Amino acid sequence: MDQKSDGLQVEREINVCIAAKDWKKVIDFGQEAPFEERVKFLWVWPLQEDLERIRICFERLAISRVLSIGCGTGLLEWLISRATGIHIAGVEKDENWWRSKHATTTYIPMQFAEALNDAHQGQQQRWHALMFCYFNDGCAFREYVQNFNGCYVIVIGPRDGKGIHTDPMPFHVNFPAEQRWDWVCQFRIGNENRNHVVIYQRQ
Ligand SMILES: C[S@@+](CC[C@H](N)C(=O)[O-])C[C@H]1O[C@@H](n2cnc3c(N)ncnc32)[C@H](O)[C@@H]1O
């Protein structure tokens, strides 16, 4: 099998689990697949106990509606949503690509950055939290946060010293200048000792 059909096979297997709403099997699959293969689908593959920790934190902070910016396929969001019962939608850029035949399957309701306008930004108060996983554009990050009325921002990404850079990094977040956010919850995610979840609260 060449690399492309390998990838299609993996995607098919994930889709079968998703159609059966079997999130535990998707997680097992992520743990078993070789790193180079699974990272094509998700930068952060959570363990079951990570999802339970997320559930407990969200419950404590009364977070039940999350908008994930730069969600990619939305697979992490689908897993969180299935395991915790909270509602998560995603935002991506480049709608033409995501709607094209080259795009990988997406797993959550998606909106597109190009179509976001004042009306949409008005709706952002519906979301309790914005989530950024392996996001890579600090300016866009600040713009999203600036237009957000809710109380929580969740940053998921690599810990310091792992040779990977995202913007924001979980523990080095450059928020809009006039706003103050402090972290209220943080924990490791995945089995690679590489990634962290940090939840920030507006002060
Ligand atoms: C490194 S990928 C991470 C994807 C996914 N969150 C994950 O963890 O697997 C960063 C994603 O952010 C998206 N992105 C970058 N700038 C964006 C913007 N201004 N608005 C929405 N999405 C953006 C990219 O298209 C890309 O899919």
The ligand as an SDF file (V2000), in Angstrom:
LIG
                    3D

 27 29  0  0  0  0  0  0  0  0999 V2000
   -1.4740   23.5030   13.3200 C   0  0  0  0  0  0  0  0  0  0  0  0
   -3.1170   23.4940   12.7650 S   0  0  0  0  0  0  0  0  0  0  0  0
   -3.9490   22.7920   14.1740 C   0  0  0  0  0  0  0  0  0  0  0  0
   -5.2250   22.1020   13.7850 C   0  0  0  0  0  0  0  0  0  0  0  0
   -5.9650   21.4530   14.9370 C   0  0  0  0  0  0  0  0  0  0  0  0
   -6.3880   22.4380   15.9210 N   0  0  0  0  0  0  0  0  0  0  0  0
   -5.1380   20.3690   15.5910 C   0  0  0  0  0  0  0  0  0  0  0  0
   -4.7440   20.5560   16.7430 O   0  0  0  0  0  0  0  0  0  0  0  0
   -4.9010   19.3330   14.9680 O   0  0  0  0  0  0  0  0  0  0  0  0
   -3.5810   25.2060   12.8610 C   0  0  0  0  0  0  0  0  0  0  0  0
   -4.9200   25.4530   12.1950 C   0  0  0  0  0  0  0  0  0  0  0  0
   -5.3010   26.8120   12.4030 O   0  0  0  0  0  0  0  0  0  0  0  0
   -5.9530   27.2580   11.2350 C   0  0  0  0  0  0  0  0  0  0  0  0
   -5.9050   28.7420   11.2170 N   0  0  0  0  0  0  0  0  0  0  0  0
   -4.8120   29.5380   11.0730 C   0  0  0  0  0  0  0  0  0  0  0  0
   -5.1650   30.8380   11.1090 N   0  0  0  0  0  0  0  0  0  0  0  0
   -6.5210   30.8620   11.2850 C   0  0  0  0  0  0  0  0  0  0  0  0
   -7.4870   31.9070   11.4070 C   0  0  0  0  0  0  0  0  0  0  0  0
   -7.1420   33.1940   11.3320 N   0  0  0  0  0  0  0  0  0  0  0  0
   -8.7810   31.5660   11.6060 N   0  0  0  0  0  0  0  0  0  0  0  0
   -9.1520   30.2570   11.6790 C   0  0  0  0  0  0  0  0  0  0  0  0
   -8.2860   29.2380   11.5530 N   0  0  0  0  0  0  0  0  0  0  0  0
   -6.9870   29.5290   11.3600 C   0  0  0  0  0  0  0  0  0  0  0  0
   -5.1700   26.6150   10.1060 C   0  0  0  0  0  0  0  0  0  0  0  0
   -5.9170   26.5520    8.8880 O   0  0  0  0  0  0  0  0  0  0  0  0
   -4.8810   25.2470   10.6810 C   0  0  0  0  0  0  0  0  0  0  0  0
   -5.8660   24.2890   10.3440 O   0  0  0  0  0  0  0  0  0  0  0  0
  1  2  1  0
  2  3  1  0
  2 10  1  0
  3  4  1  0
  4  5  1  0
  5  6  1  0
  5  7  1  0
  7  8  2  0
  7  9  1  0
 10 11  1  0
 11 12  1  0
 11 26  1  0
 12 13  1  0
 13 14  1  0
 13 24  1  0
 14 15  1  0
 14 23  1  0
 15 16  2  0
 16 17  1  0
 17 18  1  0
 17 23  2  0
 18 19  1  0
 18 20  2  0
 20 21  1  0
 21 22  2  0
 22 23  1  0
 24 25  1  0
 24 26  1  0
 26 27  1  0
M  CHG  2   2   1   9  -1
M  END
$$$$
